[in-house]
Amino acid sequence: MTSPGAPAEPGPPAGPGGASVPAVREPDLPRTMKVRPNALRFGWTTGTCAAAAARAAAVALTTGAVPERTECALPDGQRPSFPVADGGVGDGTAWAAVVKDAGDDPDVTHGAVLTVTLTPRAEPGVGFAAGDGVGTVTKPGLGLQVGGPAINPVPRQMIAQALGEVLDLDARGVLATVSVPGGEKMARKTTNARLGILGGISILGTTGIVRPFSTAAWRASVVQAVSVQAAQGGDTIVLCTGGRTEKGAMRLLPQLPEGAFVEVGDFTGAAVHEAVAKGLSRVVFVGMAGKLAKLAGGVVMTHYTRSKVPTAMLGELTTEAGGDPAVAAEVAAAVTARRAYELWETTGLLGAAGRLLCDRVRAVLASLAEADGAPDLRVEVAMVDFAGDRCVATSAGWAA
């Protein structure tokens, strides 16, 4: 293996063959909030439902009766209303439950029963505890106390505000225990365990609203995963585009802990920004031909609505790898990166062209890090086949 190349000098960094790295583009998130006829339905976060349940429990505590409906304030001032699914009051305690409606988002917590139980505590104000189905934080890096409940800051604020609307929290203290029956099973379908959240789901939300097929939520989870890895003292993050590439990456880099591997989806740029911000020294990107081609073209937020595969560039790489003009022209005219990959494979160019593609991606990500003030960030890139089973090319400086 050759040693990693030196950081690029100021100005456009050089790619393979001395070519300049394209200007890096990080398009906006897809506009999932745009109102249109027959639009997908928004839903409510677990944090919103917990806040609404907390308010219902507070009403029960003061009136002796569980209300049929409840509401809570969102961070933007909206006040949605919810039916109360169940509740009870007695002996100075009260509880209430609200069923989460995630709208048309494929959310694993859709239908979850967010339950808040209020009990007295000596200290004024609101305390928080994890009940059945809500996780406990076991690793730093989440912005939450290790050993405490996995209830994120904004939901805590919303719950405290909901309680303060009903109770005099300067004169009395309450412990809000948030429970989600079946939450531990739901959590198995998330990355919670990898982030050190054990025993159940997290109570999440920054806006209080679930947007259908929310790319914003994925971006936030990517940033969080990088932050947790840094908090564990890790110096390397491995960015994978999905489950298959992640499995391939784990085979390539078996010495790294599970928490070092992050499914970034379309948010490679966000992950690199966070890696720089958290002081990591090494970023490894593992992907298939399509994502690599978009990144090589300078697009670091690769959602299909915001970018396309630059097949003309793949044609240039074909020529640079020694392909004849007819093959290069066919690659340049290909509709997909997969077709370009197949042409490289059948003409014996996969190794050489794949290496050049990885080198270009490496140069783009290095330039992104340099723009963030980290010119010495070590970047390595690998391309795997479409099953994620086999590594077919790596960039210069690969040091698995």
Number of C-alpha atoms within 10 A of each C-alpha: 8 9 9 14 11 10 18 16 11 10 9 15 19 18 20 17 10 8 11 15 23 19 14 19 16 17 14 9 17 14 10 15 13 9 9 7 6 6 12 17 14 19 20 21 26 30 30 33 32 34 32 33 36 34 30 33 33 30 23 23 23 14 11 16 17 22 20 12 14 23 21 27 19 22 16 8 8 11 13 15 13 19 16 20 16 17 21 17 21 11 7 11 18 26 27 29 27 28 23 21 22 23 19 16 18 11 18 16 21 19 12 21 24 29 28 32 24 27 17 16 14 9 14 15 18 22 17 18 18 24 21 17 22 28 29 25 26 19 20 18 20 19 14 17 14 16 13 15 25 30 25 17 16 19 25 21 16 26 26 22 19 23 27 16 14 16 20 12 16 11 9 14 19 23 20 28 21 28 25 27 16 16 23 17 14 18 22 15 13 14 16 20 18 18 23 20 24 22 22 28 33 25 26 20 20 18 16 25 18 24 22 19 16 18 18 15 14 16 21 14 18 22 19 19 27 32 25 22 27 23 15 13 9 19 16 23 26 26 27 26 20 17 13 18 27 21 16 23 27 18 14 17 16 11 9 16 14 13 21 23 25 27 23 25 20 24 24 26 22 18 28 28 19 21 25 21 16 16 15 22 16 18 25 24 28 29 27 24 24 21 25 28 25 23 30 28 25 24 28 27 25 26 19 11 10 13 17 17 23 20 24 16 17 28 24 17 25 29 18 16 19 14 20 12 13 11 18 25 18 17 28 21 15 20 13 17 23 16 17 24 22 14 19 22 15 9 11 13 20 20 17 19 25 27 23 25 30 28 23 29 30 29 30 28 30 25 28 23 24 19 13 14 13 20 18 14 22 22 28 26 27 30 27 22 18 16 11 21 15 15 20 17 22 25 24 21 18 17 13 12
